[in-house]
Amino acid sequence: MKYFILLLAVPAFLSENCGKKKKRAAFPVCVQQKIDSIAKEPRWNPPAEVNEYSYKGKRVFLFSSDCCDFFDVLVDESCNPICGPHGGITGRGDGNCSDFDKEAQHIQLIWKDTREK
């Protein structure tokens, strides 16, 4: 009888904790569309990647650039460009969000192009 009660108790305990994990919201459709567009191009050098950040209280996405002297592009959740925090001739971006490296909090890597050359 003890084993029968134990068999009933374990699944009940596990199911109670199941829904408590905090799930991150899916990234916006426009971000996926941009990723799909990049994936149709020849592989960038360095490989393209997209990272999610929290910046000035907002959820933003940083798209790497396709090679040297181009700005990385920071966009909001509607994929509206905000600034270019890195890249360009100086490597310091377009100057419109010079506080990005100090203020932004990295959330997660969304996508990185892992295709071979």
N, C-alpha and C positions, 0 to 999 in steps of 0.2 A: 504494500500500500504506500509506503514511504517513497518508493521509486516512481510510482504512478503520479503522486503529488509533485514530486521533483520534476518529472517530465512535463507537467502542465505549467509549473512555475517558471521554468527557464525561458520558454518562448514568450510568455507574458512579460517577463522582465526585459528581454531583448527588444520586443516590439515597443515597449514604453520609451526606450532611449532612441529608437530609430528615427523619429521625426525631429529630434533636437539639434541635428547638425545644421549650422547656418549655411545656406546655399547662396552663392554669389549670383547676382542677376546675370543673365546671358548678355553677351555684348551685342550692341546694336546691329541691325541688319546692314546699315550702310558700311560698317566696319568690315563685315563679312564680304560685302560686294567689292570693297577695295582690295581685300585679300585675294579674292577670286580673280580680280583683274591683274594683280601683280603676278599671280601664279600662272597666268597665261603667257606672260612675257618670258624671254630667256632669263635664266637665273642671274640675279644681280651679284656684283662683287663689291663689297661684301654681301652675303646673303641678306635678303629682306627680313625684317622682323617687325612685329607690332607688340607694344607693351601698354598695359593699362596702368594709369597713375591716378592719384588723387591730388589735385592742384587747385589751390584757392577755394577749397570746399566743393569742387566739382569733379566728376568722373571724366577723365580725358584719356586719349589714346595717342601714343607716339609712334608714327610710322618712320622707319629708318629711310635714308636716302639711297639712291642708286649711284653710289660711287662718290668720288671726291668733289669737293667744292659745291655740293648741293646741300640745302638745308634739310634736316629731319623735319617732319611736319607734325605738329601737335594739333589735334582736332577735338572738338567737343562730342557729345553723344549723338549729335545730328550730323557729324562729320564736317562741321563748319571749321575752317582753319582758324587757329588761335595765334600761332606764332611758329617760328623755327628756332627752337632752343639750342640746337647744335648744328655744326657744319658750316658751309660757306668757306670762303678763302681764309678767314681767320680761325675757323673751327668753333667760333663762339656764337654762331647762329645769327639771326637777323636783329638781335638787340631788343625785340619786343617782349621777351620774357626772360631777361637775364637772371632772374631769381629762381628759375625753374629747378636747377640742380640743388639749391638749398631748401626750397619750399615743397617740392613735389615728393610724394611718397609712392614708391613703386608698389603696385598691387600684385601684378602677375604678368608673365609673358603670355600673350594671347596666341601668337603664331610666329614661327620661324621657318623660312624656306630651307628645307633639308635636302632638296634635290641635289644630285651630283652635278658637277659642271657640264 
